[in-house]
Amino acid sequence: MSAETLTEPVMTQQDPIDLLIAIEEASVAPVRPEYVEGMAIVPPQPNHRHNDGAFKLAVQFFSAGFELAGMGNGYRAAHKDGRTMALLVPDFYILRRTPTELDESYRKAHKGWYPIDMIALVGEVTSTNHETDTGPKFRTYAAAGVPTYVLVDRHSGTAHCYTDPLLPGDQPTEAYYDTDTKVDLGDPLLLPAPYPALDTAPFLGS
């Protein structure tokens, strides 16, 4: 894909949720912007290989009995003082629970964004904006305490299972995952129990 990720610094007095709504309304094409590390991000439109591969990973989880595997929802992470830290739309995920009435109330109050603590495992597949998934999103998912981050890095030809999120200080940009299980695309990616090993072959040649 030739499109590049667009970013825009966010004014501190504006709720990032309202900024993303304004970006969606102003765009002539359908977009699903995100907010991470103080920047509004409009990801490039993913191609077929990206979406097909991400879907096949989600199906692997579903076929293994994880009925809360899904795609498409947006999730909000918050700072300790309640301010919006990040607004993310993962390529796929496994939830801890079916959304409760409280979760749906949270989503309504935050204009379409569920709480990120619903997520047990999150996954991203890189496009031309691979730096976003390997940098800001990597740190943000760790800062939010998401236990497992699966990353298919088509740029480097590798797949990763990141576990053991750590936030050594008060700054989310310092967060990281302490454990990285890495394989070449085409090899099975081992995940922590109770998850299945993932077949990464759908991404060969992508």
C-alpha positions as CSV (number, residue, x, y, z in Angstrom):
1,M,0.0,0.0,0.0
2,S,1.2,3.5,-0.8
3,A,-0.8,5.4,1.8
4,E,1.0,6.8,4.8
5,T,-0.3,7.1,8.3
6,L,-1.5,10.6,9.2
7,T,-0.9,12.0,12.6
8,E,-2.1,15.1,14.4
9,P,-1.0,16.4,17.8
10,V,-4.0,16.8,20.2
11,M,-4.7,19.9,22.2
12,T,-4.8,19.0,25.9
13,Q,-8.1,20.8,26.5
14,Q,-9.9,18.7,23.9
15,D,-11.1,15.2,24.7
16,P,-9.4,12.9,22.1
17,I,-12.7,11.1,21.5
18,D,-14.3,14.4,20.2
19,L,-11.2,15.0,18.0
20,L,-11.6,11.5,16.4
21,I,-15.3,12.1,15.8
22,A,-14.4,15.4,14.0
23,I,-11.8,13.6,11.9
24,E,-14.4,10.9,10.9
25,E,-16.9,13.6,10.0
26,A,-14.5,15.6,8.0
27,S,-13.2,12.7,5.9
28,V,-14.6,12.1,2.5
29,A,-13.7,8.4,2.8
30,P,-14.6,6.0,5.6
31,V,-11.9,6.1,8.3
32,R,-11.5,4.7,11.8
33,P,-9.0,7.0,13.5
34,E,-7.1,6.1,16.7
35,Y,-5.4,8.0,19.4
36,V,-2.1,6.9,20.9
37,E,0.7,8.6,22.8
38,G,-0.8,12.1,22.3
39,M,-1.4,11.7,18.6
40,A,-4.5,11.2,16.5
41,I,-3.7,8.5,13.9
42,V,-5.6,7.8,10.7
43,P,-4.2,4.4,9.6
44,P,-3.9,3.7,5.9
45,Q,-6.7,1.5,4.4
46,P,-5.5,-2.1,4.9
47,N,-5.3,-4.3,1.8
48,H,-6.9,-7.7,1.3
49,R,-3.9,-9.7,2.5
50,H,-3.9,-7.8,5.8
51,N,-7.6,-8.3,6.4
52,D,-7.6,-11.9,5.2
53,G,-4.7,-12.8,7.5
54,A,-6.1,-11.1,10.5
55,F,-9.5,-12.8,10.0
56,K,-7.8,-16.2,9.7
57,L,-6.0,-15.6,13.0
58,A,-9.3,-14.7,14.7
59,V,-10.9,-17.8,13.2
60,Q,-8.1,-20.0,14.6
61,F,-9.0,-18.7,18.1
62,F,-12.7,-19.2,17.6
63,S,-12.1,-22.7,16.2
64,A,-10.1,-23.5,19.3
65,G,-13.1,-22.7,21.5
66,F,-12.5,-19.0,22.2
67,E,-15.9,-17.7,21.4
68,L,-15.1,-14.2,22.5
69,A,-12.5,-13.8,19.7
70,G,-13.5,-10.9,17.6
71,M,-12.6,-7.9,15.4
72,G,-13.8,-4.4,14.8
73,N,-14.5,-2.9,18.3
74,G,-12.7,0.1,19.6
75,Y,-11.2,0.3,23.1
76,R,-10.3,3.1,25.5
77,A,-7.4,3.1,27.9
78,A,-7.4,5.8,30.7
79,H,-4.8,7.5,32.8
80,K,-5.0,7.1,36.6
81,D,-6.8,10.4,36.8
82,G,-9.5,9.3,34.3
83,R,-8.3,11.2,31.2
84,T,-8.2,9.3,27.9
85,M,-4.8,7.7,27.4
86,A,-5.5,5.9,24.2
87,L,-8.3,4.9,21.7
88,L,-7.4,1.8,19.8
89,V,-9.1,-0.5,17.2
90,P,-7.2,-3.8,17.3
91,D,-7.1,-6.0,14.2
92,F,-8.3,-8.9,16.4
93,Y,-8.7,-9.7,20.1
94,I,-10.0,-12.1,22.7
95,L,-12.2,-10.7,25.4
96,R,-12.3,-11.6,29.1
97,R,-16.1,-11.4,29.2
98,T,-19.1,-10.7,27.1
99,P,-19.9,-7.0,27.4
100,T,-21.9,-6.4,30.6
101,E,-24.5,-3.7,31.2
102,L,-21.7,-1.7,32.9
103,D,-19.5,-2.2,29.8
104,E,-22.3,-1.0,27.5
105,S,-22.9,2.0,29.8
106,Y,-19.1,2.8,29.6
107,R,-19.3,2.5,25.8
108,K,-22.3,4.9,25.7
109,A,-20.6,7.4,28.0
110,H,-17.4,7.3,25.9
111,K,-19.2,7.6,22.5
112,G,-18.5,4.1,21.2
113,W,-15.4,3.0,23.0
114,Y,-15.3,0.0,25.3
115,P,-13.0,-0.2,28.3
116,I,-9.7,-1.8,27.4
117,D,-9.7,-4.0,30.5
118,M,-12.2,-6.2,28.6
119,I,-9.3,-7.5,26.5
120,A,-7.4,-10.6,27.5
121,L,-5.3,-10.9,24.2
122,V,-4.9,-8.3,21.5
123,G,-3.5,-8.6,18.0
124,E,-2.2,-6.3,15.3
125,V,-1.0,-7.0,11.7
126,T,1.3,-4.3,10.3
127,S,0.6,-2.4,7.2
128,T,2.7,0.5,5.9
129,N,2.4,2.0,9.4
130,H,4.4,-0.8,11.0
131,E,6.2,1.7,13.3
132,T,2.9,2.4,15.0
133,D,2.2,-1.3,15.9
134,T,5.8,-2.0,16.9
135,G,6.3,1.3,18.9
136,P,3.4,3.3,20.3
137,K,0.8,0.5,20.3
138,F,3.3,-1.9,21.8
139,R,4.0,0.5,24.7
140,T,0.3,1.5,25.1
141,Y,-1.0,-2.1,25.3
142,A,1.7,-2.8,27.9
143,A,0.8,0.4,29.9
144,A,-2.9,-0.7,29.8
145,G,-1.9,-4.1,31.2
146,V,-3.2,-6.2,28.3
147,P,-1.6,-9.5,29.2
148,T,-0.8,-10.8,25.7
149,Y,0.0,-8.9,22.6
150,V,0.3,-10.8,19.3
151,L,2.0,-8.9,16.5
152,V,2.4,-10.0,12.9
153,D,5.2,-7.8,11.5
154,R,4.9,-8.2,7.8
155,H,7.7,-5.6,7.4
156,S,10.3,-7.8,9.2
157,G,8.7,-11.1,8.2
158,T,8.2,-12.1,11.8
159,A,5.4,-12.9,14.3
160,H,5.7,-12.1,18.0
161,C,3.8,-13.0,21.2
162,Y,4.6,-10.4,23.8
163,T,3.7,-11.2,27.5
164,D,4.5,-9.9,31.0
165,P,3.6,-6.2,30.5
166,L,5.6,-3.8,32.7
167,L,5.2,-0.1,33.6
168,P,8.3,0.8,35.5
169,G,7.3,4.4,36.2
170,D,4.3,6.7,35.8
171,Q,4.8,7.4,32.1
172,P,2.9,5.1,29.7
173,T,5.6,5.7,27.1
174,E,8.1,3.8,29.3
175,A,5.9,0.6,29.3
176,Y,7.0,-2.6,27.6
177,Y,6.5,-6.3,27.5
178,D,9.2,-8.3,29.2
179,T,8.9,-11.5,27.2
180,D,9.0,-11.8,23.4
181,T,8.4,-15.1,21.7
182,K,9.4,-14.6,18.1
183,V,9.1,-16.8,14.9
184,D,9.5,-16.3,11.2
185,L,6.3,-16.0,9.3
186,G,5.2,-19.4,8.2
187,D,6.2,-21.0,11.5
188,P,3.7,-21.7,14.3
189,L,3.7,-19.0,17.0
190,L,3.5,-20.5,20.5
191,L,1.2,-18.6,22.8
192,P,0.8,-19.0,26.6
193,A,-1.8,-21.4,27.9
194,P,-4.7,-21.8,27.3
195,Y,-4.3,-20.3,23.8
196,P,-3.5,-22.4,20.7
197,A,-0.4,-22.1,18.7
198,L,-1.1,-19.8,15.7
199,D,-0.5,-20.8,12.1
200,T,1.2,-17.8,10.5
201,A,1.4,-19.3,7.0
202,P,-1.5,-17.0,5.7
203,F,1.1,-14.1,5.8
204,L,3.8,-15.8,3.7
205,G,4.5,-13.5,0.8
206,S,2.3,-10.7,2.1
